[in-house]
């Protein structure tokens, strides 16, 4: 089992405990079940899409829960007794639960199920108060320029 040692970083980086804990926990969680398969796609500067292959599931069989920094997708199949006798079962008939850690200010924009693929669109909306602002220095009063930083502004 590969384990990454974050102790050198923990000594010098203040306030990143949650990030290090998420990385360590993700390594443990991803070693388990790989069902259902999924893709994560970046669709723009602040837009993402998660696509899960959920063949055989209906919209009523899927529950999507978004809470602070966590997206949980659960699928549960009703217990249907087949009318015939299966000689081979290769299509998964089991329920699932997938958890996705979300960054701050990421919210679910919508979800759709078509052709056996569950598509969940996510968008990051940073509040105006958290966006970078260019501060103009001059006189006794502080002037805030709302355009944000440019290439001449040094990053803090």
C-alpha positions in Angstrom: 0.0 0.0 0.0 1.4 3.4 -1.0 1.2 6.0 1.7 2.3 9.6 1.1 3.9 11.3 4.1 2.7 14.9 4.4 4.5 15.6 7.7 7.1 17.9 6.1 4.3 20.0 4.5 2.2 20.0 7.6 5.1 21.6 9.5 5.3 24.6 7.2 1.8 25.0 5.7 -0.8 26.4 8.1 -4.5 25.8 7.5 -4.2 23.0 5.0 -5.0 20.1 7.4 -8.3 19.5 5.7 -6.7 19.2 2.3 -4.0 16.7 3.6 -6.7 14.7 5.4 -8.8 14.5 2.2 -5.9 13.3 0.1 -5.0 10.6 2.7 -8.6 9.5 3.1 -9.2 9.4 -0.7 -6.3 7.0 -1.1 -7.9 4.6 1.3 -11.4 5.0 -0.1 -10.4 4.5 -3.8 -8.8 1.1 -3.1 -12.3 -0.4 -2.7 -15.2 -0.8 -5.1 -14.8 0.6 -8.6 -18.6 0.4 -9.5 -20.0 2.4 -11.2 -17.3 3.7 -13.5 -17.2 7.5 -13.9 -15.5 10.4 -15.6 -14.8 13.9 -14.2 -14.5 16.5 -16.9 -13.5 20.2 -16.7 -15.8 22.1 -19.0 -14.5 25.6 -18.4 -12.8 27.9 -16.0 -15.4 27.2 -13.3 -17.5 24.4 -14.7 -17.2 20.7 -14.2 -19.1 17.5 -15.1 -19.2 14.1 -13.5 -20.6 11.3 -15.7 -21.4 7.9 -14.1 -22.3 4.8 -16.1 -25.5 3.6 -14.5 -27.1 1.3 -17.1 -30.3 -0.2 -15.9 -31.1 2.5 -13.3 -34.1 4.8 -13.6 -34.2 8.4 -12.3 -36.3 7.2 -9.3 -33.6 4.7 -8.4 -30.9 7.4 -8.0 -30.5 9.8 -5.1 -28.1 12.7 -5.3 -27.3 14.6 -2.1 -25.1 17.7 -2.0 -23.9 19.0 1.3 -21.0 21.2 2.4 -18.0 20.1 0.3 -19.5 16.6 -0.4 -21.6 15.1 -3.2 -23.1 11.7 -2.6 -24.7 9.7 -5.4 -26.6 6.6 -4.4 -28.3 4.1 -6.6 -30.7 1.4 -5.4 -32.3 -1.2 -7.5 -35.7 -2.5 -6.5 -35.8 -6.3 -5.9 -37.4 -7.6 -9.1 -37.6 -11.3 -9.5 -36.8 -12.3 -13.1 -39.3 -14.2 -15.1 -36.7 -16.5 -16.7 -33.7 -18.4 -15.6 -30.4 -16.6 -16.2 -27.6 -18.7 -17.5 -25.1 -15.8 -17.2 -25.4 -12.5 -15.3 -22.8 -10.0 -16.5 -24.8 -6.8 -16.0 -24.4 -5.4 -12.5 -27.7 -5.4 -10.6 -26.4 -4.0 -7.3 -26.8 -0.7 -5.6 -23.9 1.7 -5.2 -22.8 4.8 -3.4 -20.2 7.2 -4.7 -18.8 10.1 -2.8 -17.1 13.1 -4.3 -15.3 15.7 -2.3 -16.1 19.2 -3.6 -13.9 22.3 -3.3 -15.2 25.4 -1.6 -17.9 27.3 -3.4 -18.7 24.4 -5.8 -22.4 23.6 -6.2 -24.5 21.2 -8.2 -26.0 23.0 -11.2 -28.1 20.1 -12.5 -28.3 16.4 -13.2 -29.7 14.3 -16.1 -30.0 10.6 -16.8 -30.0 9.6 -20.5 -28.7 6.5 -22.3 -27.5 4.9 -19.2 -25.3 7.8 -18.2 -25.9 10.0 -15.2 -24.5 13.5 -15.9 -24.0 15.9 -13.0 -23.0 19.4 -13.8 -21.1 21.4 -11.2 -20.2 25.1 -11.1 -17.8 27.1 -8.9 -19.3 30.4 -7.7 -16.8 32.4 -5.7 -18.6 35.1 -3.7 -17.7 38.7 -4.7 -16.1 39.3 -1.3 -13.6 36.4 -1.9 -12.6 37.5 -5.4 -9.3 39.3 -5.8 -9.4 43.1 -5.9 -6.8 45.6 -7.0 -6.1 48.1 -4.3 -5.2 51.6 -5.5 -2.9 53.5 -3.1 -3.4 57.2 -2.9 -4.0 59.7 -0.1 -5.8 58.8 3.1 -8.7 56.9 1.6 -8.5 53.4 0.2 -9.8 53.0 -3.3 -10.8 49.5 -4.6 -10.7 48.9 -8.3 -13.2 46.1 -9.1 -11.4 44.8 -12.2 -9.2 42.4 -10.2 -5.5 41.7 -10.5 -3.7 42.3 -13.8 -0.3 40.9 -14.9 1.5 43.8 -13.2 0.0 43.0 -9.8 2.2 40.8 -7.6 0.4 37.8 -6.1 0.2 37.7 -2.3 
